[in-house]
Amino acid sequence: GNSVTQMEGPVTLSEEAFLTINCTYTATGYPSLFWYVQYPGEGLQLLLKATKADDKGSNKGFEATYRKETTSFHLEKGSVQVSDSAVYFCALTVGSSASKIIFGSGTRLSIRP
Amino acid sequence: DAGVIQSPRHEVTEMGQEVTLRCKPISGHDYLFWYRQTMMRGLELLIYFNNNVPIDDSGMPEDRFSAKMPNASFSTLKIQPSEPRDSAVYFCASRIRDEKLFFGSGTQLSVL
């Protein structure tokens, strides 16, 4: 079946630290991969995406590269800010209609000033 | 556009009562999703619609849960009777075709 596995949180870092949140997936076919972010008290919103192998999605200083050989889509940021504190979800869609979006369990990130 | 609108924002009810959650998707979006979020189980897809038709309801926990989409601008998720284990945040989300998903702000449900 199709699934997404994320590193468990919470992750706590100091401001300006380097961030990596691991995400691996299992999928039949060729999935599109996403990172969504949820700020406190809000719904999820798309952070970045990649639709084929070796694509790199990027937004707001965050990056993730679609690695087919390792079935991974790790999220990285070179220098985090307090405002990046949120819950991050890795997700995938599979199939021609890509109707169903499967989310990982989420990783809570807290940044200390 | 105002985005996906959910109501109520918070709902507190007693066990056994009927609960109705409401969602207005973004105009023009043809997919609508209902998710439930808890600390224990994360984000679970309950059901989704395409052009107002339920496509996959395999995530609906049990017969106490039902969802409808009578038209393109409105959907409801109903729990009858409600139980304490239904306490969670319920999100509605919509999108057009295979583009990105837009989430509402959620309904925080507490069943006492």
Interface residues (C-beta under 8 A of the other chain):
Chain A: S32 F34 Y36 G41 E42 G43 L44 Q45 L46 K49 F89 T93 S97 A98 S99 K100 I101 I102 F103 G104 S105 G106
Chain B: V4 Y31 F33 G42 L43 L45 Y48 N50 I55 D56 F91 A93 D98 K100 L101 F102 F103 G104 S105 G106
